[in-house]
Amino acid sequence: MTQDNEKLGTINSVNGRYEARLERFLAHDQLVVWAMLTEPERIMEWLAPGEIELRKGGAAKLNFTDSGTVIDSTVSEFEPPSLLEYSWSSPGEPTRPVRWETAPVTGGDKTDVDTSDTRRRRHRPFMCWVGSSPDDVVGSD
C-alpha cells in the first residue's frame, strides 16, 4: 500500500444515516480493477461468491457463507468501467447502497467505495475492502 492508502476511510452521520467513504489507489489498470468488481470468479477471490448482472436493473447477488449474510438486490447504477452501485441488502431489508467508482490515474487506478446505512456497524463492504482488496488478490502487474 502506498502512503495514500494508510487512512482507513471516513464514517460520517448525515441526516440519520451513516455514510462511509474509502478511497484507494491501486497499482493496477482500471480494467483489471473493474474485472475484480464485476466478474464472478474474480469477486469470489476477494469478497464473496456471487454474481452481478452487468446492467442497470440487473440482479446483484453475493453470499457471505461465513456470516450467513446474503445480498440479493438490484444494480441501481452501471457505467462500465467506472461505476457500479447496488444495495448491500436483501428483499425486505432497508436499502443500504454501496457504490464503487474507479478512475485511471498515473501508475494505476483510484477506487472509491461509498456506503450508507442507518446503523454504523453495517458497513461490511467498507471493512472487506480494508481487509482484502483487489490489490491484495491481483498482486503486481
PyMOL commands that set and color helices and strands:
alter all, ss='L'
color gray80, all
select helices_A, chain A and resi 3-5+30-38+40-46+120-122+124-131+134-138
alter helices_A, ss='H'
color red, helices_A
select strands_A, chain A and resi 10-14+17-26+50-52+59-64+69-79+83-87+97-105+108-117
alter strands_A, ss='S'
color yellow, strands_A
deselect
rebuild
show_as cartoon
